[in-house]
Amino acid sequence: MTVTTPAHAGETAGSTRGLPSLGPEGTRLLRLLDDTFESWGVTAGARPMTMPPLLPAADLAKLDYYDNFPHQAVLAAPLDLEGRLTTPFDDDRGQWPAAALEPAGLGLPSASCYAVYLDHRGTRVADDTLVTICSWCFRKETHYEGMRRQLGFRMREIVAIGTREHAETHLGDFTARIWAFAAALDLPLRREAACDPFFDKGGSKALLQRLTPVKHEFLYEDLAIASVNTHRNFFGDRCDITLESTGGPAFTSCVAFGLERWLSALTRRHGSWDSATEAVLAANARTRADASGAAGPVI
């Protein structure tokens, strides 16, 4: 029996195209991690939801997605049944030419949370709303590398929608959880402000972002595996999400975990699928025990 070792995890036929596969060991660890992060959200009161893998390109455009992240954007388009006859599949390049496609009206989002904001569009929400989802995400990259950098990957997010205080507390609470989990895993992380161009570079919000970063990443070595993000009331305004208490626009924030990137970090740190899995199981047990102790009576 051939076993794929962690050193070559994801180095399948599709890995150089950003589309690696996972065997049984990697699949087990990915599910364990996702269950772990989902349980954090559910314990905090988040509603588990399932979102579509595609979103209308027009909706993403209204959120400035194609202005702020044009370098990551991936679109989907059906074949033009007449165009394909005059512009056949290009065997040399392995692709359909643009002339053989209908206009691209669907976008493949680069983060899970966009679907959450669009799903809540035009609604009033409780001041302390939480949602957790895991979705396929897609990013065009300059190159792809195993589980570290992919065209398609899974992202677990825990999203806060509500008051400013709720959105800020959400990030503080989950930042503490990430640090505690990493310590239990013996996974040394560092936290850095990210420079994603979330807001239009020329706008007043862009200046505010430079003064007060809206995104911080948690990196293992040179790899960002989790992030905490505040959007202020940007999505509340754009999606007309209002608060039940005041009727004003909701504030939002999210905590994101790139699952395949966690696989890469854990197997690099612990050396094998089995050792990485055992480390996660032990870390879960330790953090649960610590939480129970913190909640228990002081003697």
C-alpha positions as CSV (number, residue, x, y, z in Angstrom):
1,M,0.0,0.0,0.0
2,T,1.3,3.5,-0.9
3,V,1.1,6.1,1.8
4,T,1.3,9.8,1.1
5,T,3.7,11.3,3.7
6,P,3.1,14.8,5.1
7,A,6.2,16.1,3.4
8,H,4.3,15.5,0.1
9,A,0.8,16.2,1.4
10,G,-1.2,17.6,-1.4
11,E,1.4,17.0,-4.0
12,T,-1.0,15.1,-6.3
13,A,-1.5,15.5,-10.0
14,G,-3.6,18.7,-9.3
15,S,-1.4,20.4,-6.8
16,T,0.6,22.5,-9.2
17,R,-2.8,23.8,-10.5
18,G,-4.0,24.6,-7.0
19,L,-6.3,21.6,-6.9
20,P,-4.7,18.9,-4.6
21,S,-6.5,16.0,-3.1
22,L,-6.5,14.5,0.4
23,G,-6.2,10.9,1.4
24,P,-8.0,9.3,4.4
25,E,-5.5,10.6,7.0
26,G,-5.7,14.1,5.8
27,T,-9.4,14.0,5.4
28,R,-9.8,12.8,9.0
29,L,-7.6,15.6,10.3
30,L,-9.4,18.2,8.2
31,R,-12.8,17.1,9.6
32,L,-11.4,17.1,13.1
33,L,-10.2,20.7,12.7
34,D,-13.4,21.9,11.2
35,D,-15.5,20.2,13.9
36,T,-13.2,21.9,16.5
37,F,-13.6,25.4,15.0
38,E,-17.3,24.9,14.4
39,S,-17.8,23.9,18.1
40,W,-16.1,27.1,19.2
41,G,-18.7,29.1,17.3
42,V,-21.7,27.0,18.4
43,T,-20.6,27.2,22.0
44,A,-20.5,30.9,21.7
45,G,-24.1,30.9,20.3
46,A,-23.5,30.8,16.6
47,R,-26.1,29.4,14.2
48,P,-24.6,26.8,11.8
49,M,-25.5,27.6,8.2
50,T,-24.7,26.3,4.7
51,M,-24.0,28.7,1.9
52,P,-23.9,28.3,-1.9
53,P,-20.5,27.9,-3.5
54,L,-21.3,30.5,-6.2
55,L,-22.6,34.1,-5.7
56,P,-24.1,36.5,-8.3
57,A,-21.2,38.6,-9.7
58,A,-23.5,41.6,-9.5
59,D,-23.9,41.2,-5.7
60,L,-20.2,40.9,-5.2
61,A,-19.6,44.0,-7.4
62,K,-22.0,46.0,-5.1
63,L,-19.6,45.1,-2.2
64,D,-16.6,46.5,-4.2
65,Y,-15.2,43.0,-4.4
66,Y,-13.8,43.4,-7.9
67,D,-12.3,46.8,-7.1
68,N,-10.6,45.6,-3.9
69,F,-9.6,42.1,-4.8
70,P,-9.3,42.0,-8.6
71,H,-6.1,39.9,-8.3
72,Q,-7.9,37.1,-6.6
73,A,-11.2,37.1,-8.5
74,V,-12.4,33.9,-10.2
75,L,-15.6,33.9,-12.3
76,A,-17.8,31.1,-13.7
77,A,-19.5,31.1,-17.0
78,P,-21.5,28.5,-19.0
79,L,-20.5,27.5,-22.5
80,D,-22.0,29.4,-25.4
81,L,-23.6,26.6,-27.4
82,E,-23.0,28.3,-30.7
83,G,-19.7,29.9,-29.8
84,R,-18.2,26.5,-28.9
85,L,-18.7,25.3,-32.5
86,T,-16.6,28.1,-34.0
87,T,-14.2,28.4,-31.0
88,P,-13.5,24.8,-29.9
89,F,-11.6,23.7,-26.8
90,D,-7.9,24.7,-26.9
91,D,-6.1,21.4,-26.4
92,D,-2.7,23.0,-26.2
93,R,-3.6,25.4,-23.4
94,G,-6.2,23.1,-21.8
95,Q,-8.9,25.7,-21.7
96,W,-12.0,27.1,-23.4
97,P,-11.3,30.5,-25.1
98,A,-13.4,33.4,-23.9
99,A,-15.3,33.5,-27.2
100,A,-16.8,30.1,-26.4
101,L,-18.3,31.3,-23.1
102,E,-21.4,33.2,-22.2
103,P,-20.9,36.4,-20.0
104,A,-19.7,35.5,-16.5
105,G,-22.6,36.3,-14.2
106,L,-21.4,34.1,-11.3
107,G,-18.5,34.7,-8.9
108,L,-16.5,32.2,-6.8
109,P,-15.9,34.1,-3.6
110,S,-12.5,34.2,-1.9
111,A,-13.9,34.1,1.6
112,S,-16.9,32.4,3.2
113,C,-18.4,35.5,4.9
114,Y,-19.6,37.3,1.8
115,A,-22.4,34.9,1.4
116,V,-23.5,35.5,5.1
117,Y,-23.8,39.2,4.5
118,L,-25.7,38.8,1.3
119,D,-28.0,36.2,3.0
120,H,-28.9,38.8,5.7
121,R,-29.5,41.6,3.2
122,G,-32.4,43.7,4.0
123,T,-33.0,42.1,7.4
124,R,-33.1,43.3,11.0
125,V,-30.8,41.3,13.3
126,A,-30.4,40.9,17.0
127,D,-27.6,42.9,18.5
128,D,-25.5,39.8,19.2
129,T,-26.0,37.7,16.1
130,L,-23.5,35.0,15.4
131,V,-23.3,32.6,12.3
132,T,-20.8,29.9,11.5
133,I,-20.2,28.4,8.1
134,C,-17.6,26.3,6.2
135,S,-17.5,27.0,2.4
136,W,-15.3,26.4,-0.6
137,C,-13.4,29.5,-1.4
138,F,-11.4,30.3,-4.5
139,R,-8.4,32.6,-5.2
140,K,-6.3,33.2,-8.2
141,E,-2.7,33.1,-7.2
142,T,0.6,33.7,-8.9
143,H,1.6,30.1,-8.1
144,Y,0.2,27.2,-6.1
145,E,1.9,25.0,-3.6
146,G,0.4,21.8,-2.0
147,M,-1.9,22.7,0.9
148,R,-0.2,26.0,1.5
149,R,-1.6,27.9,-1.5
150,Q,-4.6,26.7,-3.5
151,L,-7.1,27.7,-6.1
152,G,-9.9,26.0,-4.2
153,F,-9.8,25.5,-0.5
154,R,-12.1,25.3,2.6
155,M,-12.6,28.1,5.0
156,R,-14.4,27.9,8.4
157,E,-15.7,31.2,9.6
158,I,-17.5,32.5,12.6
159,V,-19.2,35.7,11.8
160,A,-20.6,38.4,14.2
161,I,-23.3,40.8,13.1
162,G,-24.7,43.3,15.5
163,T,-23.5,46.2,17.6
164,R,-19.9,47.7,17.4
165,E,-19.3,46.2,20.9
166,H,-20.5,42.8,19.8
167,A,-18.2,42.8,16.8
168,E,-15.2,43.9,18.8
169,T,-15.8,41.5,21.7
170,H,-16.2,38.6,19.2
171,L,-12.6,39.2,17.8
172,G,-11.2,39.6,21.3
173,D,-12.7,36.3,22.5
174,F,-11.6,34.3,19.5
175,T,-8.2,35.8,19.5
176,A,-7.8,34.4,23.0
177,R,-9.1,31.0,21.8
178,I,-6.6,30.9,18.9
179,W,-3.7,31.7,21.2
180,A,-4.8,29.0,23.8
181,F,-5.3,26.4,21.1
182,A,-2.0,27.1,19.5
183,A,-0.2,26.8,22.9
184,A,-1.9,23.5,23.5
185,L,-0.8,22.3,20.1
186,D,2.8,23.4,20.6
187,L,2.3,25.4,17.5
188,P,4.2,28.7,17.7
189,L,2.3,31.5,16.0
190,R,2.8,35.2,15.5
191,R,0.2,37.8,14.9
192,E,0.6,40.5,12.2
193,A,-1.5,43.2,10.7
194,A,-2.4,42.3,7.2
195,C,-2.4,44.8,4.3
196,D,-5.3,43.5,2.2
197,P,-6.8,46.3,0.3
198,F,-10.3,45.8,1.8
199,F,-11.4,49.3,1.1
200,D,-10.8,51.3,-2.1
201,K,-7.2,52.5,-1.8
202,G,-8.2,56.1,-2.6
203,G,-11.1,56.4,-0.1
204,S,-11.3,57.8,3.4
205,K,-12.0,54.3,4.7
206,A,-8.7,53.2,3.2
207,L,-6.9,55.9,5.3
208,L,-8.7,54.7,8.4
209,Q,-7.6,51.1,7.6
210,R,-4.0,52.2,7.4
211,L,-4.3,53.9,10.8
212,T,-6.3,51.1,12.4
213,P,-5.8,47.8,10.6
214,V,-9.0,45.8,9.9
215,K,-7.3,42.4,9.6
216,H,-4.8,40.6,11.7
217,E,-3.3,37.2,10.6
218,F,-1.9,34.4,12.7
219,L,1.1,32.9,11.0
220,Y,3.0,29.7,11.5
221,E,6.5,30.4,10.1
222,D,5.5,32.3,6.9
223,L,2.0,30.8,6.5
224,A,-1.2,32.6,7.5
225,I,-3.5,30.0,8.9
226,A,-6.2,32.1,10.6
227,S,-7.3,35.7,10.7
228,V,-9.5,38.1,12.7
229,N,-11.3,40.8,10.6
230,T,-13.4,43.8,11.4
231,H,-15.5,45.5,8.7
232,R,-17.0,48.2,10.9
233,N,-20.5,49.0,9.4
234,F,-19.4,48.5,5.8
235,F,-21.5,45.4,5.1
236,G,-24.3,46.7,7.3
237,D,-24.5,49.7,5.0
238,R,-24.1,47.9,1.7
239,C,-26.4,45.1,2.5
240,D,-29.0,47.1,4.5
241,I,-28.5,45.0,7.6
242,T,-30.0,46.9,10.5
243,L,-30.2,46.4,14.3
244,E,-33.4,45.5,16.0
245,S,-32.5,47.7,18.9
246,T,-31.8,51.0,17.1
247,G,-32.6,50.5,13.4
248,G,-29.0,51.6,12.5
249,P,-26.6,49.7,10.3
250,A,-25.1,46.6,11.8
251,F,-21.4,46.2,12.5
252,T,-19.7,43.0,11.4
253,S,-16.5,41.0,12.2
254,C,-15.3,37.5,11.4
255,V,-12.8,34.9,12.5
256,A,-11.5,32.7,9.6
257,F,-9.6,29.4,9.5
258,G,-8.0,28.1,6.3
259,L,-8.4,24.4,6.9
260,E,-5.9,23.1,4.4
261,R,-3.3,25.6,5.7
262,W,-3.8,24.2,9.2
263,L,-3.1,20.8,7.8
264,S,0.2,22.1,6.3
265,A,1.2,23.8,9.5
266,L,0.4,20.9,11.8
267,T,2.1,18.2,9.7
268,R,5.2,20.4,9.3
269,R,5.3,20.9,13.1
270,H,4.4,17.4,14.2
271,G,5.9,15.3,11.4
272,S,3.1,12.9,10.5
273,W,-0.7,12.7,10.0
274,D,-1.1,10.6,13.1
275,S,1.1,12.8,15.3
276,A,-0.8,15.9,14.1
277,T,-4.2,14.3,14.7
278,E,-3.1,13.2,18.2
279,A,-1.9,16.7,18.9
280,V,-5.3,18.2,18.0
281,L,-7.2,15.6,20.1
282,A,-4.9,16.4,23.1
283,A,-5.2,20.1,22.6
284,N,-9.0,19.9,22.5
285,A,-9.0,17.9,25.7
286,R,-6.7,20.4,27.3
287,T,-8.5,23.5,26.3
288,R,-11.9,22.0,27.4
289,A,-10.4,21.2,30.8
290,D,-8.9,24.7,31.1
291,A,-12.3,26.2,30.2
292,S,-14.1,24.0,32.8
293,G,-11.6,24.9,35.4
294,A,-12.0,28.6,34.7
295,A,-15.8,28.3,34.9
296,G,-15.7,26.3,38.1
297,P,-15.8,27.4,41.7
298,V,-12.8,29.1,43.3
299,I,-11.6,27.1,46.3
